[in-house]
Amino acid sequence: MNRRIIPLALLILGTAAWLSGWNVRQAPAQETQPPVAAPEFGDAAIAETPTPLHVEIDRLIRERTPNYDSMAAPLATDGEFLRRVSLDLTGLLPSVAETRAFLADTDPAKREKVVNRLLAHPSYPRHMQRTFDVVLMRRLAAKHVAAPAWETFLRTSFAEDKGYDQIVREILAADGTDPKARGPARFLLDREGDSHEITRDVARIFLGANLDCAQCHDHPSVDGFKQAHYYGIQAFVVRSFLFTDEKKVAMMAEKADGEVTFESVFEIRDKKSSGPKSLPPQIFEKVSFTEPKFDKGKEYVVAPDPKKKEVRPIPKFSRRAHLAEAVASRDNRRFARTAVNRVWSILFARGLVHPVDMDHAANPPSHPELLDLLTDEFMRNRFDVRWLLREIVLSSTYQRSSQRPVGADGKAEFPPETAFAQAPVRALSPAQFAWSYCQATGEADVQRNALGNKLSEETLFQRLAGYESQFTNRFGGQPGKPVEGLEATIDQALWLSNDAGVLSLLNVRPGSLSDRLVKLPADNPAAIAEELYLTTLVRPPTPQEVAEVAEYLKDTTPETRPNAIKDLVWAVTMSSEFRVLH
């Protein structure tokens, strides 16, 4: 295949019109929202919303920005919406049959119907598993808990519609002692039970607070993040440690005593310290329990034995056991607020509070009333992630196009990102990229056909999981440091261009896209272009793209046409438009 010449031309010409209207991190316009102080995180009465939440989302987004209607992008086309929502809710591209049916459907409620179908799709819980695995574990290597056990726990939890608060409580309460329920224990065990690492990640992930700089002193630039906040959380786990039994199985263990002590390094330096301070377990100054006192020598159910290291100590009172309830409590509004802000950021590439782990008074939300409403409704609906996703994606705010019409002067006005007036352009996750490639090339259909009556979401996943692993290894970043945003390297490009396994999916085989295209009449390039673009980019081709396909295929023969078709498929699946979620 002459892949180095023809596809390059196709990549340049075939996406030029699309890129011309694409906001690729243009210099942001001047902020239109005046700063508003963040409300306190105390309890709030949850009043019922009289109108659907997605309608309220649009109202509050619109009211916050002057001239919003004049600057907002139009609603996405049906193809753009179908591709985006399919990838966001299931991690998969729609099939070409699903795309044709959706584009032909004249029902005004068809977008709502497809959202309901996608949320009921068996791939929804797996996509949520992947998404929250990265949030919770940052692609850390599995050390003490096998990754499949953890993944099964997450996937089953989302399939059963467990509330997010329940999922988090199960994660933080798991100690690894139950052989049948080791999955959720991975959060603590694969952090080696380290109280400082657990403290930092609990604060960042569940409380919207990056307290890294508060370990040694009050945060130097954030008045709302105190050293006491850090050590109040650490006090829950300061007595805990990683224990390995005689079978080399890791689990959490705990002592009956031990307190956090801390001093500000600035006070020590300036000789103003009054000595080490200590705190009881608390979440941002809120103490959730009173610790009982036991007589000396009666603090343990199973006391530690210095002569028998294989004995796991079990105190009568466990501080760590109270961490889960203290964090994921209905009384802890910060937890619910952080959760909805994170879900919003997953769909819009930025939170209402941004960054999502810097929620403090000096960094107010772009839409404070909306964040309060989402928090209230999320709590009212029992922390239901599926429900929250449905309401957000049904909003016009989510359904706006990522492209804007170009004016007579050849320019387009780009609103500030904080206005949420235009859909962001986001990089596909490695898993989304892998499964999009498998679906677009037809490999997924080949495997579906091969499985026959054994076909299920799980059996198809097992057939194609190897591709997901390869793409994740190439595009996922280093363990503990997942890639954020679109990263393109020469190594990645060379791998996509030369890897035998990746290129083999382009081959003409029964069920593959190349096979379908080869079987279409050679004298009907419009039909070839339509099947190609509907399958890969979930939209019809433009007249220019039809002309390019016709020009490229006009001199092919029956012998050369299969390779030419493979080049076409490769070029489109390697294009910028395919690589991003827009």
Residue pairs with C-beta under 8 A, 6 or more apart in sequence:
1 563
1 566
1 567
1 570
2 567
3 497
3 567
3 570
6 552
6 567
6 571
7 567
7 570
7 571
7 574
10 548
10 552
10 568
10 571
10 572
10 575
11 571
11 574
11 575
11 576
13 544
13 548
14 545
14 548
14 571
14 572
14 575
15 575
15 576
15 577
17 542
17 544
18 403
18 577
19 576
19 577
20 406
21 403
21 404
21 405
21 406
21 412
22 402
22 403
22 425
22 582
23 402
23 403
23 404
23 412
23 414
23 422
23 424
23 425
24 425
26 414
28 414
28 416
28 417
29 413
29 414
29 415
29 416
30 416
31 416
31 418
32 65
32 66
32 67
32 415
32 416
32 419
33 64
33 65
33 366
33 367
33 418
33 419
35 364
36 364
36 365
36 368
37 361
37 364
38 353
38 359
38 360
38 361
38 363
38 364
38 365
38 368
39 368
39 372
41 284
41 333
41 334
41 337
42 333
43 331
43 333
44 333
44 372
44 375
44 376
46 376
46 377
46 379
46 380
47 376
48 380
49 56
49 373
49 376
49 377
52 391
52 394
53 373
53 374
53 377
53 391
54 391
54 392
54 394
54 395
55 395
56 370
56 373
57 370
57 374
57 391
57 392
57 395
57 397
58 395
58 396
58 397
60 367
60 369
60 370
60 373
61 68
61 367
61 370
61 395
61 397
61 419
61 420
61 421
62 68
62 69
62 72
64 366
64 367
64 369
64 370
64 419
65 71
65 415
65 419
65 421
68 419
68 421
71 413
71 415
71 419
71 421
72 400
72 415
72 419
72 421
72 422
73 400
73 401
73 402
73 403
73 404
73 421
73 422
73 423
74 400
74 401
74 405
75 81
75 396
75 399
75 400
75 401
76 84
76 399
76 400
76 401
76 402
76 423
77 401
77 539
78 102
78 103
78 110
79 99
79 103
79 534
79 537
79 538
79 539
79 540
80 401
80 402
80 538
80 539
80 582
81 111
81 399
82 94
82 98
82 99
82 102
82 103
82 114
82 538
83 93
83 94
83 537
83 538
83 539
83 581
84 423
84 581
84 582
85 111
85 114
85 115
85 118
85 393
86 92
86 93
86 94
86 118
86 538
87 93
87 428
87 432
87 436
87 581
88 346
88 347
88 389
88 393
88 581
89 115
89 118
89 119
89 121
89 124
89 127
89 389
89 393
90 118
90 121
90 123
90 124
90 127
91 123
91 126
91 127
91 130
91 429
91 431
91 432
91 435
92 123
92 127
92 435
92 436
92 439
93 435
93 436
93 439
93 440
93 538
94 102
94 538
95 439
95 445
96 531
96 534
96 535
99 534
99 535
99 538
100 534
102 110
102 114
103 540
107 113
111 394
111 399
112 394
115 390
115 393
115 394
116 390
118 124
119 386
119 389
119 390
122 456
122 457
123 457
124 158
124 159
124 386
125 155
125 156
125 157
125 158
125 159
126 155
126 457
126 461
127 431
128 154
128 155
128 158
128 385
129 151
129 154
129 155
129 158
130 429
130 431
131 346
131 429
132 154
132 158
133 139
133 150
133 151
133 154
134 429
134 482
135 205
135 342
136 171
136 187
136 205
137 150
137 186
137 187
137 190
138 479
138 480
138 481
138 482
139 472
139 476
139 477
139 478
139 479
139 480
139 481
139 482
140 190
140 191
140 479
140 480
141 190
141 479
142 150
142 186
142 190
143 189
143 190
143 192
143 250
144 176
144 186
144 189
144 190
144 242
144 250
145 176
145 182
145 183
145 185
145 186
145 189
145 190
146 182
147 186
149 182
149 183
149 186
150 183
150 184
150 186
151 183
152 183
153 170
153 181
153 183
153 184
154 167
154 183
157 166
157 167
157 170
158 385
158 386
161 384
161 386
162 170
163 382
163 383
163 384
164 328
164 339
164 383
164 384
164 385
165 328
165 329
165 330
165 335
165 336
165 382
165 383
166 328
166 383
168 206
168 324
168 327
168 328
168 335
169 324
169 325
169 327
169 328
170 184
170 324
171 184
171 187
171 324
172 187
172 188
172 202
172 323
172 324
172 327
172 328
173 184
173 321
173 323
173 324
174 181
174 182
174 183
174 184
174 185
174 187
174 188
175 185
175 188
175 251
175 252
175 253
175 320
176 182
176 185
176 188
176 189
176 249
176 250
176 251
176 252
177 251
177 252
185 251
185 252
188 198
188 240
188 252
189 242
189 250
189 251
189 252
191 197
191 198
191 201
192 242
193 237
193 240
193 241
193 242
193 252
195 234
195 237
195 238
195 240
196 215
196 234
198 234
198 237
199 211
199 230
199 233
199 234
199 237
200 211
200 212
200 215
202 233
202 323
202 327
203 209
203 210
203 211
203 229
203 230
203 233
203 357
204 210
204 211
204 212
204 357
205 338
205 357
206 327
206 328
206 335
206 338
206 339
207 283
207 284
207 327
207 334
207 335
207 338
208 334
208 337
208 338
208 341
208 353
208 356
208 357
208 358
208 359
209 225
209 229
209 284
209 334
209 357
209 358
209 359
209 360
210 225
210 355
210 357
210 358
211 219
211 225
211 229
211 230
211 233
213 219
213 220
213 221
213 222
213 225
214 225
214 226
214 227
214 229
214 230
215 227
215 230
216 227
216 264
216 265
217 227
217 264
217 265
217 266
217 267
218 225
218 226
218 227
218 264
219 225
219 226
222 358
222 360
222 362
222 363
223 360
223 361
223 362
224 360
224 361
224 362
225 360
227 262
227 264
228 277
228 279
228 285
229 284
229 285
230 262
231 260
231 262
231 277
231 279
232 279
232 280
232 281
232 282
232 283
232 284
232 285
233 281
233 282
233 283
234 260
235 259
235 260
235 279
235 280
235 281
235 282
235 319
236 281
236 319
236 320
236 322
236 323
236 326
237 319
237 320
237 323
238 258
238 259
238 260
238 319
239 254
239 255
239 256
239 257
239 258
239 315
239 319
239 320
240 252
240 253
240 254
240 255
240 319
240 320
241 252
241 253
241 254
241 255
242 250
242 251
242 252
242 253
243 250
243 251
243 252
243 253
243 312
244 250
244 251
245 251
245 310
245 312
246 310
251 312
252 320
253 312
253 313
253 314
254 313
254 314
254 315
254 318
254 319
254 320
255 304
255 313
255 315
256 294
256 299
256 300
256 313
256 315
256 316
256 317
257 299
259 278
260 278
260 279
261 276
261 277
261 278
262 276
262 277
262 278
263 273
263 275
263 276
263 277
264 273
267 273
267 274
280 287
280 291
281 287
281 288
281 289
281 291
281 319
281 322
281 323
281 326
282 288
282 326
283 326
283 327
283 332
283 334
284 334
286 326
286 331
286 332
288 322
288 325
288 326
288 329
288 331
289 322
289 326
291 317
291 319
292 316
292 317
294 316
294 317
298 316
299 315
299 316
299 317
300 313
300 314
300 315
300 316
301 314
301 315
301 316
302 311
302 312
302 313
302 314
303 313
304 311
304 313
305 311
326 332
327 335
328 335
329 335
330 336
330 379
333 375
334 359
336 375
336 378
336 379
336 383
337 359
337 371
337 375
338 356
338 359
339 378
339 383
340 371
340 374
340 375
340 378
340 388
341 351
341 352
341 353
341 356
341 359
341 365
341 371
342 351
342 356
343 385
343 388
343 389
343 392
344 351
344 352
344 374
344 392
345 351
345 354
345 356
347 389
347 392
347 393
347 398
348 398
348 420
348 424
349 424
349 426
349 485
350 417
350 418
350 424
351 365
352 365
352 366
352 367
352 370
352 371
352 374
353 359
353 363
353 364
353 365
353 366
353 371
354 363
354 366
354 418
365 371
366 418
366 419
366 420
367 420
374 388
377 388
377 391
378 384
378 388
381 387
381 388
392 398
393 399
397 420
398 423
399 423
400 421
400 422
400 423
401 422
401 423
402 422
402 423
402 424
402 425
402 582
403 582
404 412
404 413
404 414
404 422
405 412
406 412
407 413
414 422
415 421
415 422
417 424
423 582
425 580
425 581
425 582
426 485
426 486
426 580
426 581
426 582
427 483
427 485
427 486
427 487
427 579
427 580
427 581
428 436
428 579
428 580
428 581
430 468
430 471
430 472
430 474
430 475
430 476
431 468
431 471
431 472
432 581
433 471
433 475
433 579
434 464
434 467
434 468
434 470
434 471
434 472
435 444
435 464
435 467
435 468
436 573
436 578
437 443
437 467
437 471
437 502
437 505
437 573
438 444
438 464
438 467
438 505
439 445
440 513
440 535
440 536
440 569
440 572
440 573
440 578
441 505
441 506
441 512
441 513
441 514
441 569
441 573
442 505
442 509
442 511
442 512
442 513
442 514
442 515
442 516
442 535
443 464
443 467
443 505
443 512
444 460
444 464
445 511
445 512
446 509
446 510
446 511
446 512
447 460
447 463
447 464
448 455
448 460
448 511
449 510
449 511
450 463
451 459
451 460
451 463
467 501
470 499
470 501
470 502
474 491
474 492
474 495
475 483
475 487
475 492
476 482
476 483
477 483
477 487
486 579
486 580
488 579
495 502
496 502
496 574
497 574
503 570
505 512
506 512
506 514
506 566
506 569
506 570
507 514
507 566
508 514
508 515
508 518
508 562
508 565
508 566
509 515
513 531
513 532
513 535
513 536
513 569
514 562
514 565
514 566
514 569
516 531
516 535
517 528
517 531
517 532
517 565
517 568
517 569
518 561
518 562
518 565
520 527
520 528
520 531
521 527
522 553
522 556
522 561
525 546
525 549
525 550
525 553
525 554
526 546
526 550
528 549
528 553
528 565
529 541
529 545
529 546
529 549
529 550
530 540
530 541
530 546
532 541
532 549
532 568
532 569
532 572
533 539
533 540
533 541
533 545
533 572
534 540
536 569
536 572
536 573
536 578
537 572
537 577
537 578
541 549
549 568
552 564
552 568
553 561
553 564
553 565
553 568
556 564
572 578
